Amino acid sequence: MKKYIILPLLAALMVSTSCEKDFLEEEPLDFLAASNALNTYDDFKMSLNYLYDRVRFEFYSKGDRNNMDYIYGTDLVFDGQPDVLRFTNYEGAMNPYGDSNSVAVVHWVNFFKIISEANIILDKIGESEMTDEQKILVEAEARYFRAFSYRTLVYLYGGVPLITEAVYEPKLDFVRATKEEVLNQTILDLQFAAENLRTKAQVSPGQVHKLVARHLLSEVYLAAGQYQNAVDAATVVIDDPSTGLMTQRFGNRISVQPGDVYWDLFQRNNQNHASNTEALWVIQFETDVPGGAAVTTTRTGAPLYERHHAPSVRDIVINGSRPFSWPIGDYTGGRGIGWAISTVYFSNTIWQSDWTNDIRNANHNFVREFKATNPASPLYGQIISTENPPAGITVPSRAFYAYQSKVTTPFDHPANLYQNASTFLLKDATAGGTYTDQYMFRLAETYLIRAEAYYRLNNTTAAAADINVVRSRSNAGNVAPSAVNIDYILDERMREFGVEEKRRLTLNRLGLLYDRVTRFNTYYNDIEPHHNLLPIPYSEIERNREAVLEQNEGYPQ
């Protein structure tokens, strides 16, 4: 930084004029501070880019555990290595006294960082050099991210402090707003975003647009009990000429067999494919590119769904031999280590009525038949099935269970991960990431949101029609209106999304986490009704010395 020498005469002049301006007041000239960092449109875009990065960090690139809090402890999966994972039991995972990386703390901090940054952006718009059009666009995007954050916080924690102005100094008197107040503010922000963001055709891949805001608005209307508004918002998205469920094969691996349109949705580079009209908001990853998050040489930054959800087939021993090479980039699951084990309800029960017809249950989408790949094994080339496992092999267990192939890229891992490309053997130390862009929202969910809204309006005929649009794409049989209820809708979400869904958010929004886990994931036998919400971090309660930040019911006060 430059050094300035103040001559005695200049100093005297400054003292003599101190009644007009305090010469000790800092005016940053050659470094960035809150007062001068946001002036031009490019300045604001850089700050908005930070919000995108924080969302990617929260849901996908934080590491082994934080991102997976949205599926562990739900009706989807249970823990394969209790001595390492966070959700070994509910009492431990939901500890309000945890450290900065605990379940209660990490999500609270991440989302309030986004809210804080969004509020600073909104505060600085008025004094910026931007055009009026640019100001509106920036405001819409910042308000979208504030709404997205409050929507997630209110589902996870219930009512939280509602902060809609920039905070530049320490504040120790936060109080919790009600759930209704938080939802109402979220709706206001999303309404503004839906009206003022660009259209889908005008934005780059990964950037939010009008339909993204409408999709989220329809979901938040559901949470607020505004069911007709939820129908109307979802209808705008569904009826837009730029959207449509993918019903024909497409993209970069269109000729690969076995395969189908559902499988195509999750292949590398297909999420942003020009013909993919189902994608609404896709979180962007670029492999081994600065800022792209995914790094193959260290297995960092990429979503680690392959590592968590694919089984640890290396541990299977049959008659003294190991039938599977590992890690290998085929349908055995890459470098899976069997941490996120499918519940029987997820892998079997929900498929019973359409086991053969539903393409989402086909073996290349939900893998149950594993081809032995170890040439040294007597079983080499044979099929080993989770539905008829060999003697001594437990299903489900960490080594062997049915899993969704969307968490990996069969025969198509990044080239840098192969130690032998001809046999698809992977590098043990660094494989395990899911090297694809990730859907935050896609149109199939919009249909199921609208179906839920119709169900709440007692219009089961319309609800069934929306569900059947999704089911028919997968060649599944139609559901009758009389069979539609909230359990059926949740089961259909499980069939369509599985580990792709942020399941904890859906179940928390409905207040059904405890109910569904108790019935369908008995691994968590210590879950209690108050676990429908996360605890308020005690560290936040403790530092809030000038007001009471109340704890959620059921947790230590």
HELIX and SHEET records of a PDB file:
HELIX    1   1 PRO A    8  SER A   16  1                                   9    
HELIX    2   2 TYR A   41  ARG A   56  1                                  16    
HELIX    3   3 PHE A   57  SER A   61  3                                   5    
HELIX    4   4 ASN A   66  TYR A   70  5                                   5    
HELIX    5   5 TYR A   90  ALA A   93  1                                   4    
HELIX    6   6 VAL A  103  LYS A  124  1                                  22    
HELIX    7   7 ASP A  132  TYR A  157  1                                  26    
HELIX    8   8 LYS A  179  ASN A  196  1                                  18    
HELIX    9   9 LYS A  200  GLN A  202  5                                   3    
HELIX   10  10 LYS A  210  ALA A  223  1                                  14    
HELIX   11  11 TYR A  227  ASP A  239  1                                  13    
HELIX   12  12 VAL A  261  ASP A  264  1                                   4    
HELIX   13  13 TYR A  305  HIS A  309  1                                   5    
HELIX   14  14 VAL A  313  ASP A  315  5                                   3    
HELIX   15  15 VAL A  344  SER A  347  1                                   4    
HELIX   16  16 THR A  349  ASP A  354  5                                   6    
HELIX   17  17 ILE A  359  ASN A  361  5                                   3    
HELIX   18  18 SER A  405  VAL A  407  5                                   3    
HELIX   19  19 ALA A  415  LEU A  417  5                                   3    
HELIX   20  20 LEU A  443  ARG A  456  1                                  14    
HELIX   21  21 THR A  460  ARG A  473  1                                  14    
HELIX   22  22 PRO A  481  ALA A  483  5                                   3    
HELIX   23  23 ILE A  486  GLU A  496  1                                  11    
HELIX   24  24 GLY A  498  GLU A  500  5                                   3    
HELIX   25  25 ARG A  503  LEU A  510  1                                   8    
HELIX   26  26 LEU A  513  PHE A  520  1                                   8    
HELIX   27  27 PRO A  529  ASN A  532  5                                   4    
HELIX   28  28 TYR A  538  ARG A  543  1                                   6    
SHEET    1   A 2 VAL A  77  ASP A  79  0                                        
SHEET    2   A 2 ALA A 340  SER A 342 -1                                        
SHEET    1   B 2 ALA A 279  ILE A 283  0                                        
SHEET    2   B 2 GLN A 438  ARG A 442 -1                                        
SHEET    1   C 2 GLU A 286  THR A 287  0                                        
SHEET    2   C 2 ALA A 293  ALA A 294  1                                        
SHEET    1   D 2 PHE A 366  VAL A 367  0                                        
SHEET    2   D 2 TYR A 403  GLN A 404 -1                                        
SHEET    1   E 2 GLU A 369  LYS A 371  0                                        
SHEET    2   E 2 ILE A 383  SER A 385 -1                                        
SHEET    1   F 2 TYR A 418  ASN A 420  0                                        
SHEET    2   F 2 LEU A 425  LEU A 426 -1                                        
END                                                                             
